[in-house]
Amino acid sequence: MVYKSKSGIIFKKCEFCNKELNEREKSFCDIATTQTGVIRAICNNCLDTKFNGRYPAKTTNRFMGIGVDFYGKKNYNPNDTSYTSIEWFVFIFLPIIPLKAFRIRKIGHEIANYIIYRRESIKYDIISQIPLSANKGLIIKTYISVYAFLSLMIGSAILSIYYPQFVIVPILLVVIYLIWYLIKH
């Protein structure tokens, strides 16, 4: 039987050991790509040795607040600690464009220290990709919460110019945001 791609991607060689993939491995990579949105060409041997038999995880990447990150948490399942979340393009840590929706599980993070900056990436186990249209409520809630907070910050800062007693409001908002961020991550 000749393998036919459903994702439109042709998998030829394993990206880790450069071994030619057989038809079954190509089919597995194709199905996993359509289900998770994570594109990996991987043979059975590398899957078992490098990833303990599970399809590789997705990592969020940002450089100085610009990149891709997950925001929002919906339909939490306490049995496997998975939940639905939206992958966003972020600019200065603010979600700008929703890219994809996934059912994910947080599995850890990695820290890379460079000379000039420190980069922290969170790793997620992608369980399945969900249509973005099914999560309109989560997208709207994320926009409202982030931009309402930003409006309060800017409004309070402007108001504190004319009324010095309002200087405390932006500081309190920053503290609340930092507490929320620490709880989220």
C-alpha positions as CSV (number, residue, x, y, z in Angstrom):
1,M,0.0,0.0,0.0
2,V,1.3,3.4,-1.0
3,Y,1.1,6.1,1.7
4,K,-1.2,9.1,0.8
5,S,-0.7,12.3,2.8
6,K,-3.8,13.8,4.5
7,S,-1.9,16.8,5.8
8,G,-0.3,17.7,2.5
9,I,3.2,17.1,3.9
10,I,5.5,14.4,2.5
11,F,7.5,12.7,5.2
12,K,10.7,11.0,3.8
13,K,13.4,10.8,6.4
14,C,13.5,10.9,10.2
15,E,14.7,14.3,11.3
16,F,16.7,12.9,14.2
17,C,18.6,9.9,12.7
18,N,18.1,10.6,9.0
19,K,16.8,7.1,8.4
20,E,14.3,6.5,5.5
21,L,10.7,6.2,6.9
22,N,8.6,3.2,6.0
23,E,5.0,3.5,5.0
24,R,3.7,2.9,8.5
25,E,5.9,5.6,10.0
26,K,5.0,8.1,7.3
27,S,1.3,7.4,8.0
28,F,1.8,7.8,11.7
29,C,3.6,11.2,11.3
30,D,0.9,12.4,8.9
31,I,-2.0,11.4,11.3
32,A,-0.1,12.9,14.3
33,T,0.5,16.2,12.3
34,T,-3.2,16.6,11.4
35,Q,-4.3,15.8,15.0
36,T,-1.7,18.0,16.9
37,G,-0.5,20.6,14.4
38,V,3.1,19.7,15.4
39,I,5.1,18.7,12.3
40,R,7.7,16.0,13.0
41,A,9.2,13.3,10.8
42,I,10.2,10.6,13.2
43,C,10.9,6.9,13.0
44,N,9.7,4.3,15.6
45,N,13.2,3.9,17.0
46,C,13.6,7.6,17.7
47,L,10.1,7.9,19.0
48,D,10.8,5.2,21.6
49,T,14.3,6.3,22.6
50,K,13.9,10.1,22.5
51,F,10.3,10.7,23.4
52,N,9.3,7.5,25.4
53,G,6.8,6.5,22.7
54,R,4.8,9.8,22.7
55,Y,4.7,12.2,19.8
56,P,7.0,15.2,20.5
57,A,5.7,18.2,22.5
58,K,5.1,21.7,21.4
59,T,7.2,24.5,22.9
60,T,6.2,28.2,23.1
61,N,8.8,30.6,21.8
62,R,9.1,34.3,22.6
63,F,12.0,36.7,22.2
64,M,11.7,39.8,24.3
65,G,7.9,39.4,24.4
66,I,7.4,38.7,20.7
67,G,6.5,35.3,19.5
68,V,3.9,32.5,20.2
69,D,2.3,31.6,23.5
70,F,-0.8,29.9,24.9
71,Y,-3.4,32.1,26.7
72,G,-6.7,31.0,28.2
73,K,-7.8,27.8,30.0
74,K,-11.1,26.1,29.4
75,N,-12.6,22.6,29.9
76,Y,-10.0,21.5,32.5
77,N,-9.9,17.7,33.0
78,P,-8.5,16.8,36.4
79,N,-7.8,13.2,35.4
80,D,-5.1,14.0,32.9
81,T,-4.6,17.7,33.8
82,S,-5.4,18.7,30.2
83,Y,-7.3,21.8,29.1
84,T,-8.3,23.7,26.0
85,S,-6.1,26.7,25.2
86,I,-5.5,29.1,22.3
87,E,-2.1,29.6,20.7
88,W,-1.6,33.3,20.1
89,F,0.9,35.5,18.3
90,V,2.1,37.9,21.1
91,F,3.7,41.3,20.9
92,I,5.2,42.7,24.1
93,F,3.5,39.8,25.9
94,L,0.0,40.9,24.6
95,P,-2.0,38.5,22.6
96,I,-2.6,40.0,19.1
97,I,-3.7,37.2,16.8
98,P,-5.2,33.8,17.7
99,L,-3.5,31.1,15.6
100,K,-4.8,27.7,16.7
101,A,-6.8,26.0,19.5
102,F,-5.4,22.9,21.2
103,R,-6.2,20.5,24.0
104,I,-2.9,20.6,25.9
105,R,-1.2,19.5,29.0
106,K,1.7,21.4,30.5
107,I,4.7,19.1,30.9
108,G,7.5,21.4,32.0
109,H,9.8,24.2,30.8
110,E,13.3,24.8,29.7
111,I,15.5,27.8,30.4
112,A,18.3,29.0,28.2
113,N,20.7,31.6,29.6
114,Y,22.5,33.7,27.0
115,I,25.0,36.5,27.5
116,I,22.4,39.3,27.0
117,Y,19.1,37.7,28.0
118,R,17.4,34.7,29.5
119,R,14.9,32.7,27.4
120,E,12.3,30.5,29.1
121,S,10.2,28.2,27.0
122,I,7.2,26.2,28.3
123,K,6.7,22.7,26.9
124,Y,3.2,21.4,26.2
125,D,2.0,17.9,25.3
126,I,-0.5,18.4,22.5
127,I,-3.4,16.0,22.8
128,S,-5.5,17.3,19.9
129,Q,-6.1,20.3,17.7
130,I,-9.5,21.9,18.0
131,P,-11.2,24.2,15.5
132,L,-10.5,27.8,16.4
133,S,-14.2,28.7,15.7
134,A,-15.3,26.4,18.6
135,N,-13.4,28.7,21.0
136,K,-14.8,32.1,20.2
137,G,-15.8,32.7,23.8
138,L,-12.2,32.0,25.0
139,I,-10.8,34.4,22.4
140,I,-13.2,37.1,23.4
141,K,-12.5,36.7,27.1
142,T,-8.8,36.8,26.5
143,Y,-9.1,40.0,24.5
144,I,-11.3,41.7,27.0
145,S,-9.3,40.8,30.1
146,V,-5.9,41.8,28.6
147,Y,-7.0,45.0,26.9
148,A,-9.3,46.0,29.8
149,F,-6.2,45.7,32.1
150,L,-4.1,47.6,29.6
151,S,-6.7,50.4,29.4
152,L,-6.9,50.6,33.2
153,M,-3.1,50.9,33.4
154,I,-2.9,53.7,30.8
155,G,-5.9,55.5,32.1
156,S,-4.6,55.4,35.7
157,A,-1.2,56.6,34.6
158,I,-2.8,59.6,32.7
159,L,-5.1,60.3,35.6
160,S,-2.2,60.3,38.1
161,I,-0.6,63.2,36.2
162,Y,-3.5,65.4,37.2
163,Y,-4.4,63.8,40.5
164,P,-1.2,62.5,42.3
165,Q,-3.2,60.3,44.7
166,F,-3.9,58.0,41.7
167,V,-0.2,57.0,41.4
168,I,-1.0,54.0,43.6
169,V,-3.5,52.5,41.1
170,P,-1.0,51.6,38.3
171,I,1.3,50.1,40.9
172,L,-1.5,48.0,42.4
173,L,-2.5,46.8,38.9
174,V,1.1,45.8,38.1
175,V,1.3,43.8,41.4
176,I,-2.1,42.1,40.7
177,Y,-0.9,41.3,37.1
178,L,2.4,39.8,38.5
179,I,0.6,37.7,41.0
180,W,-1.8,36.5,38.2
181,Y,1.2,35.8,35.9
182,L,3.1,33.8,38.6
183,I,-0.1,31.7,39.3
184,K,-0.5,31.1,35.5
185,H,3.0,29.9,35.0
